[in-house]
Amino acid sequence: MCGKQKIRQRSCPGDARLEAESTPEARSMFEQETDLKDGADLFEAILERNNLNRAYKQVKRNDGAPGIDGMSVDQLLKYLREHKESFLESLRNETYRPQAVRRVEIPKPDGGVRLLGVPTVIDRMLQQAISQVLTPIYETEFSENSYGFRPGRSAHQAIRQAQEYYNQGYHRVVDLDLSKYFDSINHELLMNMLREVIPDQRVLHLIKRYLKSGVMINGVRQRTEEGSPQGGNLSPLLSNIYLTALDRELERRGHKFVRYADDVNIYVKTQRAAERVLKGVTEFLETKLKLKVNEAKSKAGSPLKLKFLGFAMHSSRTGKAGIRIHKKSIVRFKNKVRELTRRNQGRSIEFVLMKLRRYTNGWLNYYAIADMKAFMEQCSEWIRRKIRTYIWKQ
């Protein structure tokens, strides 16, 4: 175990606190430090007032759709004020039952759908509270090559690391695609992994209930025997915990790799080595972790061609690799701009410009590390033409 852990929290405005602080000596919800001694106080740290307030604020910021009970984020504070004591008591006596998640299908850009689970806002808050306590503990367990869903880490860092591997001479990559990863996590294996670090049985019991809470599809509740539905506040942490076994195996084999959630790239020097690694790692994932590798989408090839997190590499005059936007990402960008500037949508030009500005700003912030000066010059003129034709149509 990690010994004595401290979670240091920052101050925050008090307008949305769950409890009023009537004395000036009371500390705001981010100022208190929670001591976790050998994990014995993990469960109480999750239910600690400041931690729950912090979780509430995060759920409030994220907003999002209601779960199966129809409760919105705006209704959560009133509910907690009225039912706080019974809510906490049900958790402490282990009678609390998470509700099933509402299943939502999100179309993928390349076809198919991504299955998301929408928990109730109460369960989102509780999952967030669990994640806030467990994340600092597991940060000491995770690999330095893991970049997804971790504090202080980003997709940009993952791409920079991939670029560095290429410039070190690792000119072939194994691009692994895990089929429906979040929905195929083995519950028994995951719980065994959690038991290695978490000694508090109440925490383990609560997490297991979330894993088994089921999904609601077209009004029918279905049991979940595997998976941690993507969309829950706890799922990113659980997914990283599960794939830490892969990280350790790749490190044991001495591989250079970058993992962002379930996107895994392994860098080697020859095509023959890449094909051998693809076969070996696929066998490990399917036999040891009970995951399914999508053979059609998993490839061994050049980082100059294969897409990773929307990017790819390109050769520069210096012989070093540069970062570019992958052509599929450009196609999706242009399709979205066409959709936003459709001339028959009957919206005011001010509304169209607002939506277009919001989308392009987010897109540019994400791809800012890529070499795209020439592309943006061409794209800027193309977008201006789309706007002019929209004005003419009006």
LINRAKA-V651473 format. One record per run of one state. SS is the DSSP state (H for helix, E for strand, C for the rest). FROM is the first residue (numbers start at 0). LEN is the number of residues. If there is no record, write none. Layout:
# LINRAKA-V651473
ss from len
SS FROM LEN
SS FROM LEN
This chain:
# LINRAKA-V651473
ss from len
C 0 3
E 3 4
C 7 26
E 33 4
C 37 4
H 41 6
C 47 1
H 48 14
C 62 10
H 72 20
C 92 8
E 100 7
C 107 5
E 112 6
C 118 2
H 120 18
C 138 7
E 145 1
C 146 8
H 154 13
C 167 4
E 171 7
C 178 2
H 180 3
C 183 2
E 185 1
H 186 9
C 195 5
H 200 11
C 211 3
E 214 3
C 217 2
E 219 3
C 222 3
E 225 1
C 226 8
H 234 18
C 252 3
E 255 5
C 260 2
E 262 6
C 268 2
H 270 17
C 287 5
E 292 1
C 293 5
E 298 3
C 301 6
E 307 1
C 308 2
E 310 5
C 315 5
E 320 5
C 325 1
H 326 14
C 340 8
H 348 18
C 366 6
H 372 21
C 393 1
